[in-house]
Amino acid sequence: MNNSQRVIVTTGDLKRDYEVIGPIYFQVSNKGIFSSALSKLVKKYSEQIARMKKEGSMSQDRADWGFLYGEWSVGQSDFEKAFFVAVEELKERAAMMGADAVIGMRQDIDLDTNGFQYFYLQMYGTAVKYK
């Protein structure tokens, strides 16, 4: 198990003493002409994503009906993948800082619906180290 797999990410607080290291942030988007940052990161985590789909903890990829109406739209599975990737990247960045956990994790998802539909996912929290 690498160090980032040991990092806990929570939207709340911890019931143990810790020291604050500092804020931590990650952003990903599915916007890109030939490939997006998200598609590159999905490849990085392809084994974990495939396992989660097999176990039923992530939705299977489905056809997105938006293309039938002349629009390219964001499917639910893209959001699930983006959320998973963002949490894993937060863990990796926290581990590089020497953190044991990320507390107070929050997310913002912004949709750009002009012409094509893209999304931007920002995820942030506070990196902490156990005392």
N, CA, C and O atoms as CSV, one atom per row, in Angstrom:
chain,resi,resn,atom,element,x,y,z
A,1,MET,N,N,0.853,-1.180,0.000
A,1,MET,CA,C,0.000,0.000,0.000
A,1,MET,C,C,0.898,1.242,0.000
A,1,MET,O,O,1.759,1.389,0.867
A,2,ASN,N,N,0.690,2.141,-0.986
A,2,ASN,CA,C,1.506,3.344,-0.997
A,2,ASN,C,C,0.943,4.370,-0.008
A,2,ASN,O,O,-0.154,4.198,0.524
A,3,ASN,N,N,1.703,5.428,0.225
A,3,ASN,CA,C,1.314,6.421,1.239
A,3,ASN,C,C,-0.023,7.090,0.944
A,3,ASN,O,O,-0.785,7.372,1.869
A,4,SER,N,N,-0.320,7.348,-0.329
A,4,SER,CA,C,-1.572,8.046,-0.638
A,4,SER,C,C,-2.784,7.175,-0.337
A,4,SER,O,O,-3.856,7.707,-0.049
A,5,GLN,N,N,-2.646,5.847,-0.395
A,5,GLN,CA,C,-3.767,4.963,-0.086
A,5,GLN,C,C,-4.105,4.985,1.403
A,5,GLN,O,O,-5.206,4.594,1.791
A,6,ARG,N,N,-3.189,5.429,2.225
A,6,ARG,CA,C,-3.424,5.503,3.673
A,6,ARG,C,C,-4.089,6.805,4.098
A,6,ARG,O,O,-4.586,6.913,5.220
A,7,VAL,N,N,-4.101,7.791,3.210
A,7,VAL,CA,C,-4.662,9.108,3.535
A,7,VAL,C,C,-6.184,9.014,3.587
A,7,VAL,O,O,-6.816,8.466,2.685
A,8,ILE,N,N,-6.755,9.552,4.650
A,8,ILE,CA,C,-8.206,9.603,4.827
A,8,ILE,C,C,-8.697,10.940,4.283
A,8,ILE,O,O,-8.079,11.978,4.521
A,9,VAL,N,N,-9.814,10.912,3.551
A,9,VAL,CA,C,-10.451,12.141,3.083
A,9,VAL,C,C,-11.856,12.159,3.669
A,9,VAL,O,O,-12.628,11.218,3.483
A,10,THR,N,N,-12.184,13.244,4.384
A,10,THR,CA,C,-13.492,13.344,5.024
A,10,THR,C,C,-14.071,14.745,4.871
A,10,THR,O,O,-13.340,15.734,4.812
A,11,THR,N,N,-15.388,14.810,4.808
A,11,THR,CA,C,-16.049,16.114,4.744
A,11,THR,C,C,-16.181,16.734,6.131
A,11,THR,O,O,-16.519,17.909,6.269
A,12,GLY,N,N,-15.912,15.934,7.147
A,12,GLY,CA,C,-16.028,16.412,8.521
A,12,GLY,C,C,-14.673,16.594,9.166
A,12,GLY,O,O,-13.692,16.947,8.511
A,13,ASP,N,N,-14.640,16.345,10.467
A,13,ASP,CA,C,-13.423,16.477,11.269
A,13,ASP,C,C,-13.016,15.092,11.753
A,13,ASP,O,O,-13.725,14.113,11.517
A,14,LEU,N,N,-11.897,15.012,12.418
A,14,LEU,CA,C,-11.406,13.753,12.974
A,14,LEU,C,C,-11.553,13.759,14.486
A,14,LEU,O,O,-11.497,14.815,15.116
A,15,LYS,N,N,-11.738,12.603,15.059
A,15,LYS,CA,C,-11.827,12.491,16.518
A,15,LYS,C,C,-10.477,12.082,17.075
A,15,LYS,O,O,-10.369,11.142,17.863
A,16,ARG,N,N,-9.470,12.791,16.659
A,16,ARG,CA,C,-8.123,12.594,17.182
A,16,ARG,C,C,-7.339,13.878,16.983
A,16,ARG,O,O,-7.701,14.724,16.165
A,17,ASP,N,N,-6.271,14.010,17.734
A,17,ASP,CA,C,-5.462,15.224,17.643
A,17,ASP,C,C,-4.651,15.229,16.344
A,17,ASP,O,O,-4.138,14.201,15.903
A,18,TYR,N,N,-4.556,16.404,15.757
A,18,TYR,CA,C,-3.777,16.565,14.539
A,18,TYR,C,C,-3.203,17.968,14.480
A,18,TYR,O,O,-3.627,18.871,15.203
A,19,GLU,N,N,-2.229,18.123,13.601
A,19,GLU,CA,C,-1.641,19.432,13.340
A,19,GLU,C,C,-1.985,19.783,11.895
A,19,GLU,O,O,-1.885,18.936,11.007
A,20,VAL,N,N,-2.385,21.019,11.665
A,20,VAL,CA,C,-2.756,21.470,10.328
A,20,VAL,C,C,-1.496,21.722,9.510
A,20,VAL,O,O,-0.600,22.450,9.937
A,21,ILE,N,N,-1.439,21.120,8.350
A,21,ILE,CA,C,-0.330,21.364,7.424
A,21,ILE,C,C,-0.681,22.538,6.516
A,21,ILE,O,O,0.130,23.443,6.323
A,22,GLY,N,N,-1.891,22.520,5.961
A,22,GLY,CA,C,-2.308,23.623,5.105
A,22,GLY,C,C,-3.393,23.212,4.135
A,22,GLY,O,O,-3.798,22.050,4.100
A,23,PRO,N,N,-3.863,24.164,3.349
A,23,PRO,CA,C,-4.929,23.869,2.390
A,23,PRO,C,C,-4.405,22.987,1.257
A,23,PRO,O,O,-3.223,23.010,0.916
A,24,ILE,N,N,-5.316,22.219,0.695
A,24,ILE,CA,C,-4.966,21.345,-0.422
A,24,ILE,C,C,-6.078,21.461,-1.452
A,24,ILE,O,O,-7.247,21.603,-1.092
A,25,TYR,N,N,-5.722,21.400,-2.734
A,25,TYR,CA,C,-6.665,21.710,-3.796
A,25,TYR,C,C,-6.370,20.849,-5.015
A,25,TYR,O,O,-5.214,20.533,-5.297
A,26,PHE,N,N,-7.421,20.471,-5.735
A,26,PHE,CA,C,-7.257,19.773,-7.013
A,26,PHE,C,C,-8.409,20.174,-7.922
A,26,PHE,O,O,-9.546,20.322,-7.473
A,27,GLN,N,N,-8.105,20.349,-9.206
A,27,GLN,CA,C,-9.127,20.711,-10.187
A,27,GLN,C,C,-8.962,19.827,-11.412
A,27,GLN,O,O,-7.843,19.535,-11.834
A,28,VAL,N,N,-10.083,19.406,-11.976
A,28,VAL,CA,C,-10.055,18.609,-13.203
A,28,VAL,C,C,-11.231,19.023,-14.078
A,28,VAL,O,O,-12.260,19.483,-13.584
A,29,SER,N,N,-11.062,18.854,-15.381
A,29,SER,CA,C,-12.108,19.209,-16.337
A,29,SER,C,C,-12.155,18.153,-17.430
A,29,SER,O,O,-11.165,17.471,-17.695
A,30,ASN,N,N,-13.303,18.028,-18.055
A,30,ASN,CA,C,-13.410,17.137,-19.210
A,30,ASN,C,C,-13.269,17.927,-20.508
A,30,ASN,O,O,-13.564,17.401,-21.581
A,31,LYS,N,N,-12.824,19.175,-20.428
A,31,LYS,CA,C,-12.688,20.027,-21.605
A,31,LYS,C,C,-11.324,19.791,-22.256
A,31,LYS,O,O,-10.292,19.770,-21.585
A,32,GLY,N,N,-11.343,19.619,-23.543
A,32,GLY,CA,C,-10.113,19.430,-24.304
A,32,GLY,C,C,-10.457,19.044,-25.724
A,32,GLY,O,O,-11.438,18.338,-25.957
A,33,ILE,N,N,-9.665,19.497,-26.669
A,33,ILE,CA,C,-9.975,19.215,-28.076
A,33,ILE,C,C,-9.703,17.745,-28.399
A,33,ILE,O,O,-10.579,17.058,-28.925
A,34,PHE,N,N,-8.513,17.260,-28.095
A,34,PHE,CA,C,-8.176,15.876,-28.423
A,34,PHE,C,C,-8.262,14.961,-27.211
A,34,PHE,O,O,-8.661,13.802,-27.331
A,35,SER,N,N,-7.899,15.465,-26.076
A,35,SER,CA,C,-8.052,14.697,-24.840
A,35,SER,C,C,-8.066,15.678,-23.689
A,35,SER,O,O,-7.426,16.729,-23.741
A,36,SER,N,N,-8.800,15.326,-22.651
A,36,SER,CA,C,-8.930,16.214,-21.508
A,36,SER,C,C,-8.042,15.732,-20.371
A,36,SER,O,O,-7.528,14.614,-20.386
A,37,ALA,N,N,-7.877,16.604,-19.389
A,37,ALA,CA,C,-7.136,16.207,-18.184
A,37,ALA,C,C,-7.830,15.025,-17.528
A,37,ALA,O,O,-7.169,14.128,-17.005
A,38,LEU,N,N,-9.162,15.016,-17.553
A,38,LEU,CA,C,-9.907,13.920,-16.947
A,38,LEU,C,C,-9.623,12.603,-17.662
A,38,LEU,O,O,-9.385,11.588,-17.008
A,39,SER,N,N,-9.645,12.605,-18.999
A,39,SER,CA,C,-9.421,11.346,-19.723
A,39,SER,C,C,-8.026,10.796,-19.455
A,39,SER,O,O,-7.848,9.580,-19.385
A,40,LYS,N,N,-7.037,11.666,-19.303
A,40,LYS,CA,C,-5.676,11.213,-18.990
A,40,LYS,C,C,-5.622,10.599,-17.592
A,40,LYS,O,O,-4.970,9.575,-17.389
A,41,LEU,N,N,-6.305,11.222,-16.627
A,41,LEU,CA,C,-6.308,10.697,-15.263
A,41,LEU,C,C,-7.142,9.425,-15.144
A,41,LEU,O,O,-6.813,8.547,-14.347
A,42,VAL,N,N,-8.213,9.313,-15.921
A,42,VAL,CA,C,-9.018,8.084,-15.905
A,42,VAL,C,C,-8.137,6.911,-16.342
A,42,VAL,O,O,-8.258,5.811,-15.802
A,43,LYS,N,N,-7.257,7.141,-17.313
A,43,LYS,CA,C,-6.321,6.084,-17.743
A,43,LYS,C,C,-5.404,5.687,-16.589
A,43,LYS,O,O,-5.120,4.505,-16.396
A,44,LYS,N,N,-4.940,6.680,-15.821
A,44,LYS,CA,C,-4.053,6.418,-14.682
A,44,LYS,C,C,-4.724,5.510,-13.653
A,44,LYS,O,O,-4.070,4.663,-13.045
A,45,TYR,N,N,-6.035,5.691,-13.459
A,45,TYR,CA,C,-6.776,4.933,-12.453
A,45,TYR,C,C,-7.679,3.869,-13.081
A,45,TYR,O,O,-8.646,3.433,-12.456
A,46,SER,N,N,-7.375,3.451,-14.305
A,46,SER,CA,C,-8.270,2.546,-15.038
A,46,SER,C,C,-8.510,1.220,-14.317
A,46,SER,O,O,-9.625,0.698,-14.345
A,47,GLU,N,N,-7.487,0.673,-13.675
A,47,GLU,CA,C,-7.667,-0.607,-12.965
A,47,GLU,C,C,-8.631,-0.461,-11.793
A,47,GLU,O,O,-9.516,-1.297,-11.612
A,48,GLN,N,N,-8.467,0.593,-10.996
A,48,GLN,CA,C,-9.360,0.815,-9.860
A,48,GLN,C,C,-10.789,1.089,-10.321
A,48,GLN,O,O,-11.742,0.598,-9.715
A,49,ILE,N,N,-10.942,1.869,-11.387
A,49,ILE,CA,C,-12.272,2.188,-11.907
A,49,ILE,C,C,-12.951,0.926,-12.420
A,49,ILE,O,O,-14.134,0.711,-12.158
A,50,ALA,N,N,-12.216,0.091,-13.147
A,50,ALA,CA,C,-12.778,-1.168,-13.653
A,50,ALA,C,C,-13.216,-2.063,-12.495
A,50,ALA,O,O,-14.277,-2.685,-12.552
A,51,ARG,N,N,-12.396,-2.125,-11.442
A,51,ARG,CA,C,-12.747,-2.947,-10.274
A,51,ARG,C,C,-14.009,-2.417,-9.596
A,51,ARG,O,O,-14.878,-3.195,-9.203
A,52,MET,N,N,-14.109,-1.092,-9.460
A,52,MET,CA,C,-15.280,-0.494,-8.818
A,52,MET,C,C,-16.551,-0.748,-9.639
A,52,MET,O,O,-17.615,-0.993,-9.069
A,53,LYS,N,N,-16.448,-0.694,-10.959
A,53,LYS,CA,C,-17.606,-0.992,-11.808
A,53,LYS,C,C,-18.027,-2.446,-11.629
A,53,LYS,O,O,-19.214,-2.755,-11.531
A,54,LYS,N,N,-17.039,-3.329,-11.588
A,54,LYS,CA,C,-17.320,-4.762,-11.423
A,54,LYS,C,C,-17.986,-5.039,-10.076
A,54,LYS,O,O,-18.890,-5.870,-9.980
A,55,GLU,N,N,-17.530,-4.333,-9.032
A,55,GLU,CA,C,-18.078,-4.511,-7.683
A,55,GLU,C,C,-19.419,-3.792,-7.508
A,55,GLU,O,O,-20.113,-4.015,-6.516
A,56,GLY,N,N,-19.785,-2.942,-8.454
A,56,GLY,CA,C,-21.040,-2.212,-8.361
A,56,GLY,C,C,-20.956,-0.924,-7.574
A,56,GLY,O,O,-21.986,-0.307,-7.304
A,57,SER,N,N,-19.742,-0.493,-7.191
A,57,SER,CA,C,-19.621,0.757,-6.442
A,57,SER,C,C,-19.456,1.967,-7.366
A,57,SER,O,O,-19.334,3.098,-6.893
A,58,MET,N,N,-19.451,1.729,-8.691
A,58,MET,CA,C,-19.455,2.807,-9.679
A,58,MET,C,C,-20.343,2.340,-10.824
A,58,MET,O,O,-20.327,1.163,-11.183
A,59,SER,N,N,-21.113,3.251,-11.395
A,59,SER,CA,C,-22.025,2.909,-12.489
A,59,SER,C,C,-21.252,2.436,-13.711
A,59,SER,O,O,-20.131,2.874,-13.970
A,60,GLN,N,N,-21.869,1.546,-14.442
A,60,GLN,CA,C,-21.318,1.117,-15.725
A,60,GLN,C,C,-21.476,2.267,-16.711
A,60,GLN,O,O,-22.395,3.076,-16.584
A,61,ASP,N,N,-20.577,2.340,-17.698
A,61,ASP,CA,C,-20.715,3.347,-18.744
A,61,ASP,C,C,-21.979,3.050,-19.538
A,61,ASP,O,O,-22.264,1.904,-19.884
A,62,ARG,N,N,-22.725,4.109,-19.816
A,62,ARG,CA,C,-23.955,3.975,-20.608
A,62,ARG,C,C,-23.909,4.984,-21.747
A,62,ARG,O,O,-23.205,5.992,-21.681
A,63,ALA,N,N,-24.667,4.693,-22.777
A,63,ALA,CA,C,-24.790,5.657,-23.875
A,63,ALA,C,C,-25.426,6.926,-23.324
A,63,ALA,O,O,-26.374,6.870,-22.541
A,64,ASP,N,N,-24.905,8.042,-23.733
A,64,ASP,CA,C,-25.460,9.332,-23.319
A,64,ASP,C,C,-26.347,9.824,-24.452
A,64,ASP,O,O,-25.855,10.096,-25.547
A,65,TRP,N,N,-27.637,9.941,-24.206
A,65,TRP,CA,C,-28.616,10.241,-25.241
A,65,TRP,C,C,-28.504,11.650,-25.798
A,65,TRP,O,O,-29.170,11.966,-26.784
A,66,GLY,N,N,-27.692,12.500,-25.207
A,66,GLY,CA,C,-27.559,13.873,-25.692
A,66,GLY,C,C,-27.108,13.961,-27.136
A,66,GLY,O,O,-27.517,14.875,-27.852
A,67,PHE,N,N,-26.268,13.023,-27.586
A,67,PHE,CA,C,-25.764,13.098,-28.953
A,67,PHE,C,C,-26.874,12.903,-29.987
A,67,PHE,O,O,-26.738,13.359,-31.122
A,68,LEU,N,N,-27.949,12.247,-29.623
A,68,LEU,CA,C,-29.053,12.043,-30.566
A,68,LEU,C,C,-29.793,13.337,-30.855
A,68,LEU,O,O,-30.459,13.454,-31.884
A,69,TYR,N,N,-29.686,14.293,-29.976
A,69,TYR,CA,C,-30.377,15.562,-30.139
A,69,TYR,C,C,-29.445,16.661,-30.642
A,69,TYR,O,O,-29.757,17.846,-30.527
A,70,GLY,N,N,-28.308,16.269,-31.196
A,70,GLY,CA,C,-27.375,17.240,-31.755
A,70,GLY,C,C,-26.531,17.945,-30.713
A,70,GLY,O,O,-25.948,18.993,-30.992
A,71,GLU,N,N,-26.459,17.386,-29.523
A,71,GLU,CA,C,-25.639,17.986,-28.470
A,71,GLU,C,C,-24.692,16.933,-27.935
A,71,GLU,O,O,-25.008,15.744,-27.919
A,72,TRP,N,N,-23.538,17.378,-27.503
A,72,TRP,CA,C,-22.640,16.492,-26.787
A,72,TRP,C,C,-22.823,16.834,-25.323
A,72,TRP,O,O,-22.659,17.992,-24.940
A,73,SER,N,N,-23.152,15.875,-24.510
A,73,SER,CA,C,-23.426,16.208,-23.109
A,73,SER,C,C,-22.662,15.302,-22.169
A,73,SER,O,O,-22.142,14.258,-22.562
A,74,VAL,N,N,-22.605,15.723,-20.929
A,74,VAL,CA,C,-21.852,15.024,-19.905
A,74,VAL,C,C,-22.699,13.906,-19.325
A,74,VAL,O,O,-23.824,14.144,-18.886
A,75,GLY,N,N,-22.176,12.700,-19.319
A,75,GLY,CA,C,-22.886,11.575,-18.734
A,75,GLY,C,C,-22.608,11.449,-17.252
A,75,GLY,O,O,-21.627,11.995,-16.747
A,76,GLN,N,N,-23.474,10.726,-16.551
A,76,GLN,CA,C,-23.323,10.527,-15.113
A,76,GLN,C,C,-22.003,9.839,-14.784
A,76,GLN,O,O,-21.367,10.159,-13.779
A,77,SER,N,N,-21.586,8.890,-15.631
A,77,SER,CA,C,-20.363,8.156,-15.335
A,77,SER,C,C,-19.143,9.073,-15.364
A,77,SER,O,O,-18.173,8.824,-14.649
A,78,ASP,N,N,-19.173,10.145,-16.190
A,78,ASP,CA,C,-18.057,11.097,-16.187
A,78,ASP,C,C,-17.939,11.798,-14.841
A,78,ASP,O,O,-16.832,12.007,-14.346
A,79,PHE,N,N,-19.076,12.164,-14.243
A,79,PHE,CA,C,-19.032,12.805,-12.929
A,79,PHE,C,C,-18.492,11.838,-11.880
A,79,PHE,O,O,-17.677,12.221,-11.040
A,80,GLU,N,N,-18.938,10.599,-11.926
A,80,GLU,CA,C,-18.454,9.606,-10.961
A,80,GLU,C,C,-16.950,9.406,-11.090
A,80,GLU,O,O,-16.234,9.363,-10.090
A,81,LYS,N,N,-16.478,9.285,-12.322
A,81,LYS,CA,C,-15.040,9.112,-12.557
A,81,LYS,C,C,-14.273,10.342,-12.088
A,81,LYS,O,O,-13.223,10.220,-11.457
A,82,ALA,N,N,-14.799,11.527,-12.397
A,82,ALA,CA,C,-14.122,12.766,-12.001
A,82,ALA,C,C,-14.034,12.868,-10.479
A,82,ALA,O,O,-12.998,13.260,-9.944
A,83,PHE,N,N,-15.110,12.518,-9.784
A,83,PHE,CA,C,-15.104,12.578,-8.329
A,83,PHE,C,C,-14.074,11.601,-7.760
A,83,PHE,O,O,-13.301,11.960,-6.872
A,84,PHE,N,N,-14.064,10.374,-8.268
A,84,PHE,CA,C,-13.098,9.369,-7.812
A,84,PHE,C,C,-11.668,9.846,-8.059
A,84,PHE,O,O,-10.825,9.790,-7.164
A,85,VAL,N,N,-11.403,10.314,-9.275
A,85,VAL,CA,C,-10.061,10.781,-9.633
A,85,VAL,C,C,-9.637,11.943,-8.736
A,85,VAL,O,O,-8.497,11.983,-8.275
A,86,ALA,N,N,-10.546,12.888,-8.483
A,86,ALA,CA,C,-10.213,14.057,-7.662
A,86,ALA,C,C,-9.872,13.646,-6.235
A,86,ALA,O,O,-8.926,14.179,-5.655
A,87,VAL,N,N,-10.623,12.710,-5.657
A,87,VAL,CA,C,-10.318,12.239,-4.299
A,87,VAL,C,C,-8.949,11.567,-4.279
A,87,VAL,O,O,-8.152,11.810,-3.372
A,88,GLU,N,N,-8.670,10.723,-5.273
A,88,GLU,CA,C,-7.376,10.033,-5.324
A,88,GLU,C,C,-6.224,11.023,-5.492
A,88,GLU,O,O,-5.168,10.851,-4.884
A,89,GLU,N,N,-6.417,12.049,-6.304
A,89,GLU,CA,C,-5.378,13.054,-6.493
A,89,GLU,C,C,-5.182,13.899,-5.233
A,89,GLU,O,O,-4.055,14.279,-4.915
A,90,LEU,N,N,-6.268,14.197,-4.514
A,90,LEU,CA,C,-6.130,14.890,-3.219
A,90,LEU,C,C,-5.293,14.050,-2.268
A,90,LEU,O,O,-4.402,14.570,-1.595
A,91,LYS,N,N,-5.574,12.761,-2.210
A,91,LYS,CA,C,-4.804,11.853,-1.343
A,91,LYS,C,C,-3.326,11.864,-1.716
A,91,LYS,O,O,-2.455,11.917,-0.848
A,92,GLU,N,N,-3.056,11.814,-3.020
A,92,GLU,CA,C,-1.669,11.797,-3.491
A,92,GLU,C,C,-0.944,13.085,-3.115
A,92,GLU,O,O,0.196,13.044,-2.654
A,93,ARG,N,N,-1.586,14.203,-3.306
A,93,ARG,CA,C,-0.979,15.494,-2.957
A,93,ARG,C,C,-0.792,15.633,-1.450
A,93,ARG,O,O,0.217,16.165,-0.988
A,94,ALA,N,N,-1.769,15.153,-0.693
A,94,ALA,CA,C,-1.654,15.206,0.770
A,94,ALA,C,C,-0.489,14.347,1.244
A,94,ALA,O,O,0.267,14.755,2.126
A,95,ALA,N,N,-0.341,13.164,0.666
A,95,ALA,CA,C,0.760,12.272,1.041
A,95,ALA,C,C,2.113,12.927,0.744
A,95,ALA,O,O,3.055,12.782,1.523
A,96,MET,N,N,2.212,13.646,-0.378
A,96,MET,CA,C,3.464,14.339,-0.723
A,96,MET,C,C,3.799,15.422,0.299
A,96,MET,O,O,4.968,15.745,0.511
A,97,MET,N,N,2.763,15.982,0.931
A,97,MET,CA,C,2.967,17.009,1.959
A,97,MET,C,C,3.238,16.389,3.331
A,97,MET,O,O,3.517,17.107,4.291
A,98,GLY,N,N,3.158,15.059,3.427
A,98,GLY,CA,C,3.360,14.388,4.710
A,98,GLY,C,C,2.094,14.297,5.537
A,98,GLY,O,O,2.167,14.038,6.738
A,99,ALA,N,N,0.931,14.504,4.928
A,99,ALA,CA,C,-0.343,14.483,5.650
A,99,ALA,C,C,-0.855,13.062,5.831
A,99,ALA,O,O,-0.537,12.160,5.056
A,100,ASP,N,N,-1.653,12.891,6.871
A,100,ASP,CA,C,-2.328,11.622,7.133
A,100,ASP,C,C,-3.791,11.669,6.719
A,100,ASP,O,O,-4.420,10.629,6.527
A,101,ALA,N,N,-4.336,12.889,6.580
A,101,ALA,CA,C,-5.753,13.035,6.254
A,101,ALA,C,C,-6.016,14.386,5.603
A,101,ALA,O,O,-5.225,15.322,5.712
A,102,VAL,N,N,-7.157,14.452,4.923
A,102,VAL,CA,C,-7.691,15.707,4.408
A,102,VAL,C,C,-9.050,15.867,5.063
A,102,VAL,O,O,-9.937,15.032,4.884
A,103,ILE,N,N,-9.212,16.945,5.825
A,103,ILE,CA,C,-10.483,17.179,6.528
A,103,ILE,C,C,-11.226,18.330,5.871
A,103,ILE,O,O,-10.635,19.142,5.159
A,104,GLY,N,N,-12.525,18.389,6.118
A,104,GLY,CA,C,-13.342,19.483,5.597
A,104,GLY,C,C,-13.377,19.522,4.078
A,104,GLY,O,O,-13.479,20.599,3.489
A,105,MET,N,N,-13.293,18.352,3.432
A,105,MET,CA,C,-13.282,18.309,1.980
A,105,MET,C,C,-14.580,18.883,1.426
A,105,MET,O,O,-15.671,18.563,1.898
A,106,ARG,N,N,-14.442,19.726,0.427
A,106,ARG,CA,C,-15.580,20.321,-0.259
A,106,ARG,C,C,-15.344,20.206,-1.752
A,106,ARG,O,O,-14.215,20.012,-2.204
A,107,GLN,N,N,-16.430,20.330,-2.516
A,107,GLN,CA,C,-16.306,20.274,-3.966
A,107,GLN,C,C,-17.208,21.314,-4.604
A,107,GLN,O,O,-18.245,21.687,-4.055
A,108,ASP,N,N,-16.800,21.764,-5.748
A,108,ASP,CA,C,-17.603,22.658,-6.577
A,108,ASP,C,C,-17.582,22.089,-7.983
A,108,ASP,O,O,-16.519,21.746,-8.500
A,109,ILE,N,N,-18.749,21.985,-8.605
A,109,ILE,CA,C,-18.838,21.542,-9.981
A,109,ILE,C,C,-19.471,22.667,-10.777
A,109,ILE,O,O,-20.574,23.116,-10.467
A,110,ASP,N,N,-18.771,23.116,-11.800
A,110,ASP,CA,C,-19.267,24.171,-12.672
A,110,ASP,C,C,-19.507,23.577,-14.046
A,110,ASP,O,O,-18.634,22.906,-14.597
A,111,LEU,N,N,-20.695,23.820,-14.609
A,111,LEU,CA,C,-21.019,23.361,-15.951
A,111,LEU,C,C,-20.916,24.511,-16.934
A,111,LEU,O,O,-21.417,25.605,-16.675
A,112,ASP,N,N,-20.271,24.263,-18.052
A,112,ASP,CA,C,-20.199,25.220,-19.149
A,112,ASP,C,C,-21.110,24.684,-20.244
A,112,ASP,O,O,-20.763,23.705,-20.905
A,113,THR,N,N,-22.250,25.294,-20.447
A,113,THR,CA,C,-23.229,24.766,-21.398
A,113,THR,C,C,-23.308,25.587,-22.684
A,113,THR,O,O,-24.291,25.478,-23.418
A,114,ASN,N,N,-22.313,26.393,-22.968
A,114,ASN,CA,C,-22.299,27.174,-24.212
A,114,ASN,C,C,-21.808,26.293,-25.356
A,114,ASN,O,O,-20.622,25.966,-25.420
A,115,GLY,N,N,-22.686,25.916,-26.236
A,115,GLY,CA,C,-22.316,25.085,-27.378
A,115,GLY,C,C,-22.180,23.629,-26.992
A,115,GLY,O,O,-23.063,22.817,-27.270
A,116,PHE,N,N,-21.096,23.309,-26.366
A,116,PHE,CA,C,-20.861,21.956,-25.862
A,116,PHE,C,C,-20.982,21.993,-24.357
A,116,PHE,O,O,-20.887,23.060,-23.751
A,117,GLN,N,N,-21.188,20.863,-23.757
A,117,GLN,CA,C,-21.337,20.830,-22.300
A,117,GLN,C,C,-20.089,20.240,-21.676
A,117,GLN,O,O,-19.783,19.063,-21.866
A,118,TYR,N,N,-19.375,21.063,-20.933
A,118,TYR,CA,C,-18.174,20.654,-20.219
A,118,TYR,C,C,-18.396,20.888,-18.736
A,118,TYR,O,O,-19.289,21.638,-18.340
A,119,PHE,N,N,-17.577,20.241,-17.924
A,119,PHE,CA,C,-17.645,20.529,-16.503
A,119,PHE,C,C,-16.248,20.725,-15.941
A,119,PHE,O,O,-15.258,20.234,-16.483
A,120,TYR,N,N,-16.201,21.448,-14.854
A,120,TYR,CA,C,-14.982,21.683,-14.091
A,120,TYR,C,C,-15.281,21.252,-12.666
A,120,TYR,O,O,-16.278,21.684,-12.087
A,121,LEU,N,N,-14.450,20.424,-12.106
A,121,LEU,CA,C,-14.626,19.967,-10.733
A,121,LEU,C,C,-13.446,20.460,-9.912
A,121,LEU,O,O,-12.292,20.157,-10.214
A,122,GLN,N,N,-13.751,21.223,-8.875
A,122,GLN,CA,C,-12.716,21.658,-7.929
A,122,GLN,C,C,-12.983,20.950,-6.611
A,122,GLN,O,O,-14.119,20.905,-6.139
A,123,MET,N,N,-11.936,20.400,-6.025
A,123,MET,CA,C,-12.062,19.719,-4.740
A,123,MET,C,C,-10.962,20.267,-3.834
A,123,MET,O,O,-9.812,20.411,-4.247
A,124,TYR,N,N,-11.336,20.566,-2.601
A,124,TYR,CA,C,-10.360,21.170,-1.690
A,124,TYR,C,C,-10.665,20.780,-0.254
A,124,TYR,O,O,-11.767,20.336,0.068
A,125,GLY,N,N,-9.674,20.953,0.593
A,125,GLY,CA,C,-9.805,20.644,2.017
A,125,GLY,C,C,-8.565,21.111,2.752
A,125,GLY,O,O,-7.792,21.923,2.244
A,126,THR,N,N,-8.387,20.586,3.956
A,126,THR,CA,C,-7.235,20.936,4.789
A,126,THR,C,C,-6.425,19.688,5.063
A,126,THR,O,O,-6.949,18.712,5.598
A,127,ALA,N,N,-5.157,19.707,4.704
A,127,ALA,CA,C,-4.259,18.571,4.948
A,127,ALA,C,C,-3.790,18.638,6.408
A,127,ALA,O,O,-3.370,19.689,6.892
A,128,VAL,N,N,-3.872,17.491,7.098
A,128,VAL,CA,C,-3.465,17.428,8.507
A,128,VAL,C,C,-2.584,16.201,8.749
A,128,VAL,O,O,-2.633,15.215,8.014
A,129,LYS,N,N,-1.770,16.303,9.818
A,129,LYS,CA,C,-0.907,15.208,10.240
A,129,LYS,C,C,-1.268,14.846,11.667
A,129,LYS,O,O,-1.422,15.720,12.520
A,130,TYR,N,N,-1.405,13.538,11.926
A,130,TYR,CA,C,-1.750,13.086,13.285
A,130,TYR,C,C,-0.642,13.424,14.252
A,130,TYR,O,O,0.536,13.393,13.899
A,131,LYS,N,N,-1.033,13.757,15.511
A,131,LYS,CA,C,-0.045,14.028,16.574
A,131,LYS,C,C,0.321,12.748,17.237
A,131,LYS,O,O,1.137,12.741,18.159
